[in-house]
Amino acid sequence: MNGRICLVTGSTHGIGLATARALAEMGATVLVHGRDGVRARAVARTLGRDTGNLNVRSVHADFAELAQVRRLAQELESGLPRLDVLINNAGVMGAPGARSADGYDLTFAVNHLAPFLLTNLLLGRLRQSAPARIIVVASEAHRRAALDFGDLMNARVPGFLTAYERSKLANLLLVRSLARRLAGSGVSVNALHPGLVASQLFRGLPLPLRLLLLGPGRLAMISTERGARGSVYLASAPGLAGESGGYYRRCRRVAPSAEAESDADAERLWLESARLTGLAA
């Protein structure tokens, strides 16, 4: 990965941090992203020191506010000579009723709308850097989901799991749309399931569930280092050159759910996402 520039969103904790560390150890120039600029700078300094890689930098933006996503994209467009790998890793499991700064369902906004907007705004730089790779951290949780286009903001959804599952299905539909739009451009896009990882994702859950997951449930979880393997594989494996539109589990391509392979839903979601983010479709 020497000479390659990689942006890993949500990389101040958990899987993202382990991914950034692994890429830095492989010699990549790594951009550590977090919503807290102070923490992102501290993590970048630590990773640079621990890996001996002087090319670890930090960027920050709160993905719950689309204006900050736009500001980050503009800074990267003007400041980067190239962008070889974009890993859309940042994610939340928001509480029911939680809203973003733009008034959208928090889970849908952070997990889908923010990476949709950021990726689209960086496509010019990615195309110029081809061959380049876009990677989306999805989840097997998508198999329990079906999108309700009459309720994308999850107003009629009880609890928090359904909103999260829908956002992961949206991730896969985004990959499907992007793969079609980027065909022949030299920019590939793939998604992965990292596994059930002991991470910060569950910090917003109700206390009883949080205690269950982070107590006895932790025994069934894997480490962040193991969870990062899929992202690192998709970012670096030479044999994946030209492979696009795939969904990977344990570094092997597998079929997603039938809902994730719907071209009609993928296109409809793209148009809705463009409208919600103010992006020309």
C-alpha positions in Angstrom: 0.0 0.0 0.0 3.0 2.3 -0.2 2.1 5.6 -1.9 -1.7 4.9 -1.7 -3.9 7.4 0.1 -6.7 5.8 2.2 -9.6 7.6 4.0 -11.2 5.5 6.7 -14.4 7.1 8.1 -15.2 6.5 11.8 -11.6 5.4 12.5 -11.1 6.8 16.0 -12.7 3.7 17.6 -13.4 0.1 16.9 -13.2 -1.6 13.5 -12.3 1.7 11.8 -9.3 2.2 14.2 -8.1 -1.3 13.6 -8.5 -0.8 9.9 -6.5 2.4 9.9 -3.8 0.8 12.0 -3.5 -2.2 9.6 -3.3 0.1 6.5 -0.7 2.3 8.2 1.4 -0.8 9.0 1.2 -1.6 5.3 2.7 1.7 4.4 -0.4 3.6 3.2 -1.0 7.3 3.8 -4.0 7.1 6.1 -6.6 9.7 6.9 -8.1 9.0 10.3 -11.6 10.4 10.4 -13.8 11.1 13.5 -16.5 13.5 14.5 -14.3 14.9 17.3 -11.3 16.7 15.8 -9.3 16.6 19.0 -9.6 12.8 19.3 -9.0 12.3 15.6 -5.7 14.2 15.9 -4.7 12.2 19.0 -5.4 8.9 17.3 -3.5 9.9 14.2 -0.5 10.8 16.3 -0.7 7.5 18.2 -1.0 5.5 15.1 1.9 7.3 13.4 4.1 6.7 16.5 3.1 3.0 16.9 3.5 2.1 13.3 6.4 4.2 12.4 4.4 5.7 9.5 4.8 9.4 9.2 1.9 9.7 6.7 -1.0 9.3 9.2 -3.2 12.4 9.3 -6.5 13.3 10.8 -9.7 14.8 9.4 -13.0 15.5 11.2 -16.7 15.9 10.4 -19.9 15.0 12.3 -21.8 12.7 9.9 -25.0 13.7 11.6 -24.8 17.0 9.9 -24.7 17.0 6.1 -23.1 20.5 6.0 -20.1 19.0 7.7 -19.9 16.2 5.2 -19.8 18.7 2.4 -17.1 20.7 4.2 -15.0 17.6 4.6 -15.4 16.6 1.0 -14.4 20.1 -0.1 -11.3 20.1 2.1 -10.3 16.7 0.7 -10.9 17.7 -2.9 -8.7 20.7 -2.6 -6.1 19.2 -0.3 -5.5 15.7 -1.7 -3.4 15.0 -4.9 -5.2 11.7 -5.2 -7.5 9.3 -3.3 -6.9 5.6 -3.8 -9.2 4.0 -1.2 -12.4 5.3 0.5 -13.6 3.1 3.3 -17.1 4.0 4.5 -16.9 2.6 7.9 -18.6 5.1 10.2 -21.9 4.0 11.7 -24.3 4.3 14.6 -27.2 2.4 16.1 -29.4 5.4 17.1 -32.1 5.4 19.7 -35.7 5.5 18.5 -36.7 9.0 17.6 -33.1 10.3 17.5 -32.7 12.9 14.7 -29.8 14.3 12.8 -29.0 18.0 12.6 -31.0 18.0 9.3 -34.0 16.5 11.0 -33.5 13.0 9.5 -33.6 9.7 11.4 -30.1 9.6 13.0 -29.3 6.0 12.0 -30.4 6.5 8.4 -28.6 9.8 8.2 -25.2 8.7 9.5 -25.2 5.1 8.1 -26.5 5.9 4.6 -27.0 9.6 3.7 -23.6 10.7 4.9 -21.6 8.1 3.0 -23.9 8.5 0.0 -23.1 12.2 -0.1 -19.4 11.9 0.8 -18.8 9.2 -1.8 -20.5 11.2 -4.5 -18.6 14.4 -3.7 -15.3 12.5 -3.9 -16.0 10.6 -7.1 -14.1 13.1 -9.2 -10.9 12.6 -7.1 -11.4 8.8 -7.1 -11.8 8.7 -10.9 -8.7 10.7 -11.3 -6.8 8.2 -9.1 -8.0 5.1 -10.8 -7.6 2.3 -10.2 -9.3 3.2 -7.0 -11.5 1.4 -4.5 -14.6 2.3 -2.5 -15.5 0.0 0.4 -18.7 0.0 2.4 -19.0 -1.7 5.8 -22.4 -3.3 5.7 -23.8 -6.2 7.9 -25.6 -9.5 7.7 -28.3 -7.6 9.6 -29.5 -6.4 6.2 -31.0 -9.9 5.6 -33.8 -9.1 8.1 -34.7 -5.8 6.4 -36.9 -4.5 3.7 -37.0 -0.8 2.8 -40.3 1.2 3.3 -40.0 4.1 1.0 -43.0 5.6 2.7 -41.1 5.6 6.0 -37.4 6.1 5.2 -37.1 8.1 8.5 -38.3 5.1 10.5 -41.1 7.0 12.2 -43.3 3.9 12.4 -40.5 1.6 13.4 -40.5 0.3 17.0 -37.1 -0.1 18.8 -33.7 0.5 17.2 -32.8 -2.7 15.4 -35.1 -2.4 12.4 -33.7 1.1 11.6 -30.2 -0.3 11.8 -31.0 -3.3 9.6 -32.6 -1.0 7.0 -29.6 1.2 6.9 -27.4 -1.8 6.2 -29.7 -2.8 3.4 -29.4 0.8 2.1 -25.6 0.4 2.2 -25.8 -2.6 -0.2 -28.2 -0.9 -2.5 -25.8 2.0 -2.7 -23.0 -0.4 -3.7 -25.3 -1.8 -6.4 -26.1 1.6 -7.8 -22.5 2.8 -7.6 -21.1 -0.3 -9.3 -23.4 0.2 -12.3 -22.6 4.0 -12.5 -18.8 3.4 -12.2 -18.5 0.5 -14.6 -15.5 1.1 -16.8 -14.2 4.0 -14.8 -11.4 2.1 -13.0 -13.2 2.7 -9.6 -14.5 -0.4 -7.9 -17.0 -0.6 -5.1 -17.7 -3.5 -2.7 -19.3 -4.1 0.6 -18.5 -6.5 3.5 -19.9 -7.9 6.7 -17.3 -7.5 9.4 -18.8 -10.0 11.9 -20.3 -9.3 15.4 -17.6 -7.1 16.8 -17.1 -5.8 20.3 -17.1 -2.1 19.4 -18.6 1.3 20.2 -21.6 0.6 18.0 -23.7 -0.5 20.9 -23.1 2.5 23.1 -26.5 4.0 22.3 -28.5 1.0 23.2 -30.8 0.9 26.3 -28.8 0.0 29.4 -30.2 -3.5 29.9 -29.3 -4.5 26.3 -26.0 -2.8 26.5 -25.1 -4.7 29.7 -26.2 -8.0 28.1 -24.2 -7.4 24.9 -21.1 -6.1 26.6 -21.3 -8.6 29.5 -22.2 -12.3 28.6 -22.8 -11.4 25.0 -19.2 -10.3 24.6 -18.2 -13.9 24.6 -19.8 -14.4 21.1 -18.1 -11.3 19.7 -14.8 -11.0 17.8 -12.0 -8.5 18.2 -11.9 -5.3 16.3 -8.7 -6.6 14.6 -10.6 -9.6 13.2 -13.5 -7.4 12.3 -11.2 -5.1 10.3 -9.8 -8.0 8.1 -12.5 -7.7 5.5 -12.0 -4.0 5.0 -8.2 -4.4 4.8 -8.7 -7.3 2.3 -11.0 -5.3 0.0 -8.6 -2.3 0.2 -5.4 -4.1 -0.6 -5.9 -7.6 -2.2 -4.3 -7.5 -5.7 -6.6 -10.2 -6.9 -9.7 -7.9 -6.5 -8.6 -5.5 -9.1 -11.6 -4.9 -11.4 -14.0 -6.8 -9.0 -17.0 -4.5 -8.3 -20.5 -4.7 -6.9 -19.8 -7.6 -4.5 -20.7 -8.4 -0.9 -18.0 -10.2 1.1 -18.1 -12.2 4.3 -14.9 -13.6 5.8 -13.1 -12.3 2.7 -15.2 -14.4 0.4 -17.8 -13.1 -2.0 -21.3 -14.2 -1.1 -24.8 -13.4 -2.3 -26.7 -10.8 -0.3 -30.5 -10.9 0.3 -32.9 -10.7 -2.6 -33.9 -7.2 -1.4 -30.3 -6.1 -1.8 -30.3 -7.2 -5.4 -33.3 -5.2 -6.5 -32.3 -2.8 -9.2 -35.6 -1.0 -8.9 -35.1 -0.3 -5.2 -31.5 0.6 -5.7 -32.4 3.3 -8.3 -35.4 4.6 -6.2 -33.2 4.8 -3.1 -30.5 6.7 -5.1 -33.0 9.3 -6.3 -34.5 9.7 -2.8 -31.0 10.0 -1.3 -30.0 12.6 -3.9 -33.1 14.6 -3.0 -32.6 14.4 0.7 -28.9 15.4 0.5 -29.5 18.1 -2.1 -27.3 16.3 -4.7 -28.1 16.4 -8.4 -29.4 12.9 -9.2 
